[in-house]
Amino acid sequence: MEQRVVLVVDDDKEIRDAIEIYLRHEGISVLKAEDGLEALETLESHQVHLIIMDLMMPRLDGITATFKIREHRNLPILILSAKSQDSDKILGLHIGADDYVTKPFNPMELVARVKSQLRRYVTFGSYEGVKKMIDLRGLALNVEGKEVTVNGEAVKLTPIEYKIVELLMTNAGRVLSIQEIYERVWKEPGYNAENMVAVHIRKIREKIEIDPKNPRYLKVVWGIGYKMEK
């Protein structure tokens, strides 16, 4: 089995080194970066399956780094921060983090959360999807390249539009509720999400469908949600 790689991003060397010891004990490979800029550089040259991200760092803070990473990648991001206010946690999750642990932390809890996120990502998420191209009668998704094409022509999607298409295509044939789409794409509770999702679905159809009013790929299931036809 391919070894899992975690990138630990923290300006405190002792914390980086301590986390590395705990993760390596579990058979997890570790890369380290001391700020957001170094983290972005590391991602360009290494395969990473999960990121542990501090918030308060020089040069490039964790919030900005997470936002930049989410523009192109969907691997799990676990924020590790001394900022324990609910507003900080909500902000971190809103911009794309998958979990939030406050300092000082319990090492065993951190390891358990890392293993849980890795398991979910590799088994149920899109990691396995990077090994193949999903093609639905001409609508193709390259997860690794973050590219969607229709009959070989590239489609320009915003990051949110791409996440919706990726979610629906990796679950082709399954009806996803509006609330589930919102919560899995925006990473926040899907209250009053109908209009937000509907607007993005309309824009996606305009880009991938020959006739958006009679869609071939992205179908509405009235009263339930949306699905991508197999």
C-alpha positions in Angstrom: 0.0 0.0 0.0 1.3 3.5 -0.9 2.6 5.3 2.2 0.5 8.2 3.3 2.3 11.6 3.5 1.3 14.4 5.9 2.6 18.0 5.6 3.0 19.7 8.9 3.0 23.5 8.7 3.9 25.4 11.8 6.4 28.1 12.7 7.3 26.3 15.9 10.0 23.7 15.2 9.4 21.8 18.4 5.7 21.3 17.5 6.7 20.2 13.9 9.2 17.7 15.3 6.8 16.3 18.0 4.0 15.7 15.5 6.5 14.0 13.1 7.5 11.6 15.9 3.9 10.6 16.6 2.9 10.2 13.0 6.0 8.3 12.0 5.2 5.9 14.9 2.0 5.2 13.0 3.8 4.5 9.7 2.9 7.9 8.2 5.5 9.8 6.3 6.0 13.5 7.3 7.0 16.6 5.4 7.5 19.9 7.3 7.1 23.6 6.5 7.5 26.6 8.7 5.0 28.9 7.0 2.3 29.0 4.3 4.7 30.0 1.5 7.0 27.0 2.2 3.9 24.8 2.4 2.7 25.9 -1.1 6.2 25.3 -2.5 6.3 21.8 -0.9 2.9 20.9 -2.5 4.3 21.7 -5.9 7.1 19.1 -5.6 5.7 16.4 -3.4 2.7 14.1 -3.2 0.8 15.0 0.0 -2.3 13.3 1.4 -3.2 15.6 4.3 -2.0 18.9 5.7 -1.8 20.0 9.4 -1.9 23.8 9.3 -1.1 26.3 11.9 -2.9 29.7 11.7 -0.5 32.3 13.0 2.7 32.2 11.0 5.0 34.7 9.4 5.1 35.5 5.6 1.9 33.6 4.9 -0.6 32.7 7.5 -2.6 29.5 7.7 -6.0 31.0 6.7 -4.5 32.5 3.5 -2.5 29.4 2.7 -5.6 27.2 3.2 -7.6 29.4 0.9 -4.9 29.3 -1.8 -4.6 25.5 -1.5 -8.4 25.1 -1.9 -8.3 26.9 -5.2 -6.6 23.9 -6.8 -6.6 20.9 -4.3 -9.1 19.0 -2.2 -6.9 17.0 0.1 -7.8 17.1 3.8 -6.6 20.1 5.8 -6.6 19.9 9.6 -6.1 23.3 11.3 -4.0 23.2 14.5 -4.1 26.5 16.3 -3.9 28.2 19.7 -6.9 30.3 18.6 -9.8 28.5 20.3 -12.7 30.9 19.8 -15.7 29.5 17.9 -15.4 32.3 15.4 -11.9 31.2 14.5 -13.0 27.6 14.1 -16.0 28.6 11.9 -13.7 30.8 9.8 -11.2 27.9 9.3 -14.0 25.5 8.3 -15.6 28.1 6.1 -12.5 28.6 3.9 -12.0 24.9 3.4 -10.5 23.2 6.4 -11.8 19.7 7.2 -11.1 19.7 11.0 -9.9 22.0 13.7 -7.8 21.1 16.7 -6.8 23.7 19.4 -3.4 24.0 21.1 -2.3 22.6 23.5 -3.4 19.3 21.9 -3.6 15.7 22.9 -1.1 13.9 20.6 -3.2 10.7 20.5 -6.3 12.7 19.6 -4.5 14.5 16.8 -3.2 11.2 15.4 -6.7 9.7 15.6 -8.1 12.7 13.7 -5.3 12.5 11.1 -5.9 8.8 10.5 -9.7 9.3 10.3 -9.3 12.1 7.7 -6.8 10.0 5.7 -9.1 7.0 5.7 -12.0 9.0 4.5 -10.0 10.8 1.8 -8.4 7.6 0.4 -11.4 5.3 0.8 -14.4 7.5 0.2 -13.0 10.8 -1.2 -11.4 11.7 -4.4 -7.9 10.4 -3.9 -8.6 7.1 -5.7 -10.2 9.2 -8.4 -6.9 10.8 -9.4 -5.9 7.4 -10.8 -8.5 7.4 -13.5 -10.5 9.7 -15.8 -14.2 9.8 -15.3 -16.0 10.0 -18.6 -19.8 10.3 -18.8 -20.6 10.1 -22.5 -18.2 12.9 -23.5 -18.2 14.9 -20.2 -14.8 14.0 -18.7 -13.3 14.8 -15.3 -9.6 14.7 -14.6 -9.4 15.0 -10.8 -5.6 15.2 -10.6 -5.5 17.9 -13.3 -8.6 19.6 -11.9 -9.9 19.7 -15.5 -13.3 19.2 -17.0 -13.8 18.7 -20.7 -16.8 18.3 -23.0 -16.0 16.3 -26.1 -12.3 17.1 -25.6 -12.9 20.9 -25.2 -11.8 22.3 -21.8 -14.5 24.0 -19.7 -13.6 27.0 -17.6 -15.1 26.5 -14.2 -14.8 28.6 -11.0 -13.4 26.6 -8.0 -16.9 26.2 -6.5 -18.4 25.1 -9.9 -15.6 22.6 -10.2 -16.2 21.2 -6.7 -19.9 20.7 -7.5 -19.1 19.0 -10.8 -16.5 16.8 -9.2 -18.9 15.8 -6.4 -21.7 14.9 -8.8 -19.5 13.1 -11.3 -17.8 11.0 -8.6 -21.3 10.1 -7.5 -22.7 9.7 -11.0 -26.2 8.2 -11.0 -26.8 9.1 -7.3 -29.2 11.9 -6.4 -27.6 14.4 -4.0 -29.8 16.7 -2.0 -29.3 20.4 -2.1 -28.3 20.4 1.5 -25.7 17.7 1.0 -24.2 19.4 -2.0 -23.9 22.7 -0.1 -22.4 21.1 3.0 -19.8 19.0 1.1 -18.8 21.9 -1.2 -19.0 24.9 1.1 -18.1 23.0 4.2 -20.8 24.6 6.4 -24.4 23.8 7.4 -26.7 23.9 4.4 -29.4 26.2 5.8 -31.3 28.1 3.1 -28.8 26.7 0.6 -31.3 26.2 -2.3 -30.8 29.5 -4.1 -27.0 29.4 -3.8 -26.8 25.9 -5.2 -29.4 26.6 -7.9 -27.4 29.6 -9.2 -24.2 27.5 -9.5 -26.0 24.6 -11.1 -27.5 27.0 -13.7 -24.0 28.4 -14.5 -22.5 24.9 -14.7 -25.2 23.9 -17.2 -24.5 26.9 -19.4 -20.9 25.7 -19.6 -21.2 21.9 -20.0 -24.6 21.5 -21.8 -25.2 22.0 -25.5 -28.8 22.9 -24.6 -29.0 24.0 -20.9 -32.8 23.9 -20.9 -32.7 20.3 -21.9 -29.7 19.0 -20.0 -28.0 15.8 -21.0 -25.7 15.5 -18.0 -26.8 17.5 -15.0 -30.4 16.6 -14.1 -32.7 17.9 -11.5 -34.8 15.5 -9.4 -37.7 17.6 -8.3 -38.1 17.9 -4.5 -34.9 16.0 -3.8 -31.8 17.5 -5.5 -29.5 16.9 -8.5 -27.6 14.1 -10.1 -25.2 13.5 -12.9 -26.4 11.0 -15.4 -24.2 8.0 -15.9 
